[in-house]
Amino acid sequence: MARQLRPVGLDFTTSAPLRLAFAAELTAPPKVVYAALAEDVAGWSSWFTGVSRSAPTLDGTGRVVRLTGGTRFAETVLAAEPGAHYAYRVDTTNAPGLWALLEDWRLTPAGAGTRLRWTFAADGPAPFRLLLTLARPGLGRAFRESARALDRRLARA
């Protein structure tokens, strides 16, 4: 059953009880990376580890995401700055233990490529936060693998 999460704003990336941040360098320029993040939402399943399906909703101001294993998210896009910033919060999910979640993607030029920074900001009960803290190495590995897969995909395009 889907549960409603607490609505949060962009400032949650600095105030959330749990914040995990990861960064990677991609060879594609920021505008190309941004297009893959924000404009090709359906393409996430081809490069982001664990995403089995994703689609834009509400004329691009929302997203629905399904992970392998059946976890579902309905999201609201909070920031869409081409070439620079893409962020969304989870409004409803079937994942247990989650009270609030925001994902924030920042893109900055890195030579001819892009430095991509992903911040995962969450709130939930103490056992949930502990579990995510322990999962940090795995989330970091998944992010790095996803960034490499996105970089390969963009190089082929």
C-alpha positions as CSV (number, residue, x, y, z in Angstrom):
1,M,0.0,0.0,0.0
2,A,1.3,3.5,-0.9
3,R,2.0,5.8,2.0
4,Q,2.1,9.6,1.9
5,L,5.5,11.0,2.9
6,R,6.1,14.4,4.5
7,P,6.5,17.1,1.8
8,V,10.0,18.6,1.9
9,G,11.7,21.4,0.0
10,L,15.1,21.8,-1.5
11,D,16.5,23.0,1.9
12,F,16.0,19.4,3.1
13,T,19.4,18.5,1.5
14,T,21.0,20.5,4.4
15,S,18.5,19.8,7.2
16,A,17.7,16.1,6.7
17,P,18.7,13.8,9.5
18,L,20.4,11.5,7.0
19,R,22.3,12.9,4.0
20,L,24.4,10.8,1.7
21,A,26.3,12.5,-1.1
22,F,28.3,10.9,-4.0
23,A,30.1,12.4,-7.0
24,A,31.4,11.2,-10.3
25,E,32.9,12.7,-13.4
26,L,31.3,12.1,-16.8
27,T,32.8,12.9,-20.2
28,A,29.6,14.4,-21.6
29,P,28.9,18.1,-21.1
30,P,26.4,19.2,-18.4
31,K,23.5,20.0,-20.9
32,V,23.7,16.4,-22.2
33,V,23.9,14.8,-18.8
34,Y,21.0,17.0,-17.6
35,A,18.9,15.9,-20.6
36,A,19.4,12.3,-19.6
37,L,18.4,13.0,-16.0
38,A,15.4,15.3,-16.6
39,E,14.2,14.9,-20.1
40,D,14.7,11.1,-20.7
41,V,13.1,9.9,-17.5
42,A,12.0,6.7,-19.2
43,G,15.6,6.0,-20.0
44,W,16.7,5.7,-16.4
45,S,16.1,2.0,-16.4
46,S,18.8,1.5,-19.0
47,W,21.5,3.0,-16.8
48,F,20.5,3.6,-13.2
49,T,21.2,0.4,-11.1
50,G,18.0,-0.9,-9.5
51,V,15.5,1.1,-11.6
52,S,13.2,-1.2,-13.5
53,R,10.8,1.4,-14.8
54,S,10.4,5.2,-14.7
55,A,8.2,7.6,-16.4
56,P,7.4,11.3,-16.3
57,T,3.9,12.4,-15.0
58,L,2.0,15.7,-14.8
59,D,3.6,17.2,-17.9
60,G,7.1,16.5,-16.6
61,T,6.6,18.0,-13.1
62,G,6.3,14.5,-11.6
63,R,7.8,11.1,-12.0
64,V,6.9,7.5,-11.2
65,V,9.7,5.1,-10.5
66,R,9.7,1.4,-9.8
67,L,12.8,-0.4,-8.5
68,T,13.7,-4.0,-9.1
69,G,12.1,-5.8,-6.2
70,G,8.8,-3.8,-6.4
71,T,9.5,-0.6,-4.5
72,R,7.5,2.2,-6.1
73,F,7.8,6.0,-5.8
74,A,5.6,8.9,-7.0
75,E,7.7,12.0,-7.0
76,T,7.4,15.8,-7.6
77,V,10.2,17.6,-9.4
78,L,11.4,20.5,-7.3
79,A,14.3,21.8,-9.4
80,A,14.8,21.7,-13.2
81,E,17.6,24.0,-14.2
82,P,19.0,22.8,-17.6
83,G,22.7,21.9,-17.4
84,A,22.9,22.6,-13.6
85,H,20.3,21.1,-11.2
86,Y,17.6,18.5,-11.1
87,A,15.9,17.5,-7.8
88,Y,12.7,15.7,-6.8
89,R,11.0,14.6,-3.6
90,V,9.1,11.4,-3.0
91,D,5.5,12.0,-2.3
92,T,4.2,8.4,-1.9
93,T,5.9,5.0,-1.7
94,N,5.4,1.5,-0.6
95,A,8.8,1.4,1.1
96,P,8.5,0.9,4.8
97,G,10.2,3.2,7.4
98,L,10.5,6.3,5.2
99,W,9.1,9.6,6.4
100,A,10.7,12.0,3.8
101,L,13.1,11.6,0.9
102,L,14.6,14.1,-1.5
103,E,17.2,13.4,-4.3
104,D,19.2,16.3,-5.5
105,W,21.5,16.2,-8.7
106,R,24.0,19.0,-9.2
107,L,26.0,19.3,-12.4
108,T,29.1,21.4,-12.8
109,P,31.5,21.7,-15.8
110,A,34.6,19.6,-15.4
111,G,36.8,20.4,-18.4
112,A,34.8,19.2,-21.4
113,G,32.7,16.9,-19.1
114,T,30.5,17.1,-16.1
115,R,31.0,16.6,-12.3
116,L,27.8,15.0,-11.2
117,R,26.9,15.1,-7.5
118,W,23.9,13.2,-6.1
119,T,22.6,13.9,-2.6
120,F,20.2,11.5,-1.0
121,A,18.4,13.2,1.9
122,A,16.1,11.1,4.0
123,D,14.2,10.9,7.3
124,G,12.8,8.0,9.1
125,P,13.0,6.2,12.4
126,A,16.4,5.6,13.9
127,P,16.6,1.9,12.7
128,F,15.9,3.1,9.2
129,R,18.6,5.8,9.3
130,L,21.1,3.3,10.7
131,L,20.3,0.8,7.9
132,L,20.8,3.5,5.2
133,T,24.0,4.6,6.9
134,L,25.3,1.0,6.8
135,A,24.1,0.7,3.2
136,R,26.2,3.8,2.2
137,P,29.1,1.8,0.6
138,G,26.6,-0.1,-1.5
139,L,24.7,3.0,-2.5
140,G,28.0,4.7,-3.4
141,R,29.0,1.7,-5.6
142,A,25.5,1.7,-7.3
143,F,25.9,5.4,-8.0
144,R,29.4,5.0,-9.5
145,E,28.3,2.1,-11.6
146,S,25.2,4.0,-12.7
147,A,27.3,7.1,-13.6
148,R,29.7,4.9,-15.7
149,A,26.7,3.3,-17.4
150,L,25.2,6.7,-18.2
151,D,28.5,8.0,-19.4
152,R,28.8,5.0,-21.8
153,R,25.2,5.5,-23.0
154,L,25.8,9.2,-23.7
155,A,29.1,8.4,-25.5
156,R,27.2,6.0,-27.9
157,A,24.4,8.6,-28.6
